[in-house]
Amino acid sequence: MTYLDRRHYQLLIAVRRHGQLSAAATSLGLTQPAASHQVREAERRLGIRLFDRVGRGIRLTEAAERLLEAALYAEDTLKTAEADAIQLHRTSPVLRIAVGHYDHVHWLPAAAAALSKEHGALKLELVRLANHDLQSAINAGSADLFLSPRSPELENLPSIPLFQDRLVGVVPLSGQTDTPLQAEFFGRQRYLAFSYHPAHGFEYERFFSPAGVWPREIVRIESTSAIIELVAAGFGASILPAWCVTQDAALRRVALGELAPEPIHITWHVFGRSKLMEGNASILNTLASAIRSEA
């Protein structure tokens, strides 16, 4: 349970939007005394000050701004969940597949065709999220599943293994080579990555760190598709799962290189909600079989 109720967070949002308590109160259908009471109640519950007076208006304190960030996310999540609940009640079942960093969804047509053939009444939706929101979306019920290589951060989510894969170097066609790529090669490149921070089990930990070599410049690009486009344009190089880039290499858009001194193997999984995993074996098997066949 939280200290504050939804109405308190709605008031925070309204105050940020209007800059005056009276206007915020009006927008929420409250009197100003009622809004003032909510402010005092929220501050009493938390034991902190939430607003500072500035002239005739008020502004949120730094602590309140932090609460507001969470409130905006929670409000959006609740609205989405409410809309989903209404939609699910009115129409056929919906399978909501979330997509984060791994947004190169070449597997989607095959999966959609298989689901349509075996489960014709099922409606397929794609939900775009920040990668760090994927697990929260599954836990909150605003998405049903997502695809990702297994990592320690996802150990608590139910999952189904799909297939083995490996990490490969992704370079412009002009940088194509028949020899395996050493860490030193990327040490001379502008490196395109999902994050500046090492992820357990992937290239920072298993490729760069053992070699004691790091890219000269790291550019954060939180999208597989965008990384491929930038590599194809000669903007830099990257390391990605082979499954994500094999088609682009076949179309001669980018070149792939094996990593040396040894391959880095990963395993793709479908991660999903517990209830989905326990009660929809037929749907999940259809989806998994289609993805495995495509892979």
C-alpha positions in Angstrom: 0.0 0.0 0.0 1.1 3.6 -0.7 0.9 6.6 1.6 -1.0 8.6 -0.9 -4.2 7.9 -2.8 -4.8 8.4 -6.5 -6.6 11.7 -5.9 -3.4 13.1 -4.3 -1.4 12.2 -7.4 -4.1 13.7 -9.6 -3.7 16.9 -7.7 0.1 16.9 -8.2 -0.4 16.6 -11.9 -3.0 19.4 -11.9 -0.8 21.8 -9.9 2.1 21.2 -12.3 -0.2 21.8 -15.3 -1.9 25.0 -14.0 0.7 26.5 -11.5 -2.1 27.6 -9.2 -4.0 25.7 -6.6 -7.3 27.3 -7.4 -7.0 26.5 -11.1 -5.9 22.9 -10.3 -8.8 22.5 -8.0 -11.3 23.7 -10.6 -9.9 21.3 -13.2 -10.5 18.5 -10.8 -14.0 19.6 -9.8 -12.8 20.6 -6.3 -13.2 23.7 -4.2 -10.0 25.4 -3.2 -10.5 24.5 0.5 -10.9 20.9 -0.5 -7.7 21.0 -2.6 -5.9 22.8 0.3 -7.0 20.0 2.6 -5.7 17.4 0.2 -2.3 19.1 0.1 -2.0 19.3 3.9 -3.2 15.7 4.1 -0.6 14.5 1.6 2.2 16.4 3.3 1.2 15.0 6.7 1.1 11.5 5.4 4.6 11.7 3.9 6.1 14.1 6.4 7.6 16.3 3.7 6.7 19.6 2.0 5.3 19.2 -1.5 4.7 22.8 -2.6 6.6 26.1 -2.5 4.8 29.4 -3.0 6.1 31.6 -5.9 4.3 34.9 -6.1 0.6 34.2 -6.5 1.3 30.7 -7.6 2.8 27.5 -6.3 5.3 25.1 -7.6 6.3 21.5 -6.7 9.3 20.9 -4.5 12.0 18.6 -5.8 10.6 15.7 -3.8 7.1 16.4 -5.3 8.6 16.4 -8.8 10.0 12.9 -8.2 6.5 11.8 -7.1 5.0 13.4 -10.1 7.2 11.4 -12.5 5.9 8.2 -10.9 2.4 9.6 -10.9 2.4 10.4 -14.6 3.6 6.9 -15.4 1.1 5.2 -13.1 -1.8 7.4 -14.4 -0.9 6.4 -18.0 -0.6 2.7 -17.0 -4.0 2.8 -15.2 -5.7 4.5 -18.1 -4.3 1.9 -20.5 -5.3 -1.0 -18.2 -8.8 0.4 -17.9 -9.1 0.8 -21.6 -7.8 -2.8 -22.1 -10.3 -4.1 -19.6 -13.2 -2.5 -21.4 -11.9 -3.7 -24.8 -11.3 -7.3 -23.6 -14.9 -7.3 -22.3 -16.4 -6.1 -25.5 -14.3 -8.0 -28.1 -12.4 -11.2 -28.8 -9.3 -12.1 -26.7 -6.2 -9.9 -27.2 -2.5 -10.9 -27.1 -0.4 -7.9 -26.3 3.3 -8.4 -27.3 5.6 -5.8 -25.9 8.7 -4.6 -27.7 11.7 -2.9 -26.2 15.3 -2.6 -27.5 14.8 -5.7 -29.7 12.3 -3.9 -32.1 13.5 -5.6 -35.3 10.3 -7.7 -35.6 11.0 -9.7 -38.7 9.4 -12.6 -36.9 6.0 -10.9 -36.5 4.4 -11.8 -39.8 5.1 -15.5 -39.4 3.8 -15.4 -35.8 0.7 -13.4 -36.8 -0.1 -15.9 -39.6 0.3 -18.9 -37.3 -1.9 -17.4 -34.5 -4.5 -16.4 -37.1 -4.6 -19.9 -38.5 -4.8 -21.7 -35.1 -6.6 -19.1 -33.0 -8.7 -17.0 -35.5 -10.6 -15.1 -32.8 -7.3 -13.9 -31.2 -6.4 -10.2 -31.7 -2.7 -9.5 -31.8 -1.4 -6.1 -30.6 2.2 -4.7 -30.4 3.0 -2.4 -27.5 6.2 -0.3 -27.7 7.9 0.3 -24.3 11.2 1.4 -22.9 13.3 -1.7 -22.1 13.3 -1.0 -18.4 9.5 -0.9 -18.4 9.0 -4.4 -19.9 9.0 -6.4 -16.7 6.9 -3.8 -14.9 4.3 -3.9 -17.8 4.1 -7.7 -17.5 3.7 -7.5 -13.7 1.1 -4.7 -14.0 -0.9 -6.6 -16.7 -0.6 -3.9 -19.3 1.3 -6.3 -21.6 1.2 -10.1 -22.0 4.7 -11.1 -23.2 7.9 -10.0 -24.8 10.9 -11.7 -26.5 14.4 -11.3 -25.1 17.6 -13.2 -24.5 17.6 -14.5 -21.0 19.5 -12.4 -18.4 19.8 -12.3 -14.6 17.5 -9.3 -14.5 14.6 -11.4 -15.9 15.1 -14.4 -13.7 11.9 -13.7 -11.7 9.6 -13.8 -14.8 8.0 -17.0 -16.1 9.5 -17.9 -19.5 9.6 -20.4 -22.3 13.0 -21.1 -24.1 12.9 -20.6 -27.8 16.3 -21.2 -29.4 20.1 -20.7 -29.0 21.7 -17.7 -30.7 25.1 -15.9 -30.6 26.3 -12.3 -30.5 27.9 -11.1 -33.7 29.7 -7.9 -34.7 27.7 -5.6 -37.0 29.8 -3.4 -39.2 29.3 -1.4 -42.4 29.9 -3.2 -45.7 33.1 -1.2 -46.1 34.4 -2.8 -42.9 33.6 -6.4 -43.9 36.4 -8.9 -43.1 36.7 -12.7 -43.2 38.7 -12.8 -39.9 36.9 -12.9 -36.5 36.6 -9.5 -34.7 38.7 -8.9 -31.7 37.8 -6.4 -28.9 40.6 -4.2 -30.2 38.6 -3.7 -33.4 35.7 -2.1 -31.5 38.2 -0.1 -29.4 38.8 1.9 -32.5 35.1 2.4 -33.4 32.2 4.5 -32.5 30.2 1.8 -30.7 26.4 1.8 -30.9 24.8 0.2 -27.8 21.5 0.0 -26.0 23.1 1.4 -22.8 26.3 2.8 -21.4 26.0 0.4 -18.5 27.2 -3.2 -18.7 24.5 -5.8 -18.9 25.2 -9.2 -17.2 25.9 -12.0 -19.6 26.4 -9.8 -22.7 29.3 -8.2 -24.6 30.5 -5.7 -22.0 31.0 -8.5 -19.4 32.0 -11.4 -21.7 33.9 -9.7 -24.6 35.3 -6.3 -23.7 36.0 -6.8 -20.0 38.2 -10.0 -20.4 40.2 -8.3 -23.1 40.6 -5.1 -21.1 39.5 -3.1 -24.1 36.6 -0.6 -24.4 35.2 1.2 -27.4 36.7 4.7 -27.8 33.1 6.2 -28.0 29.8 4.7 -26.9 26.6 6.1 -28.4 23.3 5.0 -26.7 20.8 3.9 -29.3 17.8 2.1 -27.6 16.6 0.3 -30.8 17.9 -2.6 -32.8 16.3 -1.2 -36.0 18.0 2.2 -35.5 21.4 0.7 -34.8 21.2 -1.3 -38.0 20.3 1.9 -40.0 23.2 3.8 -38.5 25.7 1.0 -39.0 24.5 0.7 -42.7 25.1 4.4 -43.0 28.7 4.1 -41.7 28.0 5.8 -38.4 29.6 3.1 -36.3 29.6 -0.6 -35.3 27.8 -2.7 -32.8 27.3 -6.2 -31.4 23.9 -7.7 -31.6 22.2 -11.1 -31.5 22.6 -12.8 -34.9 18.9 -13.4 -35.2 18.2 -9.7 -35.2 20.6 -8.9 -38.1 20.8 -12.0 -40.4 18.2 -10.7 -42.8 19.9 -7.3 -43.1 23.2 -9.0 -43.8 21.6 -11.2 -46.5 20.2 -8.0 -48.1 23.8 -6.6 -48.1 22.8 -3.7 -45.9 25.4 -4.5 -43.1 28.2 -7.0 -42.7 28.5 -9.5 -39.8 31.6 -10.8 -38.1 32.2 -13.5 -35.6 33.6 -12.5 -32.2 37.0 -13.8 -31.1 38.5 -15.5 -29.3 35.3 -17.5 -28.8 31.5 -17.1 -29.6 29.2 -15.6 -27.0 26.1 -17.8 -26.9 22.7 -16.5 -25.7 19.2 -18.1 -25.4 16.1 -16.4 -26.6 13.0 -16.7 -24.4 9.3 -15.7 -24.4 8.7 -13.9 -21.1 5.1 -13.4 -19.9 2.5 -13.1 -17.2 2.1 -16.1 -14.9 -1.6 -16.5 -15.7 -0.9 -16.4 -19.4 1.9 -19.0 -19.1 -0.2 -21.3 -17.0 -3.5 -21.2 -18.9 -2.8 -20.6 -22.6 -0.4 -23.4 -23.5 -1.9 -23.7 -27.0 -1.5 -20.0 -27.9 2.1 -19.9 -26.5 3.1 -23.1 -28.3 1.7 -21.7 -31.6 3.7 -18.5 -31.1 6.9 -20.3 -30.0 6.7 -22.8 -32.9 6.3 -20.0 -35.5 9.2 -18.0 -34.1 11.4 -21.1 -34.0 10.6 -21.9 -37.6 11.3 -18.4 -38.7 14.6 -18.4 -36.8 
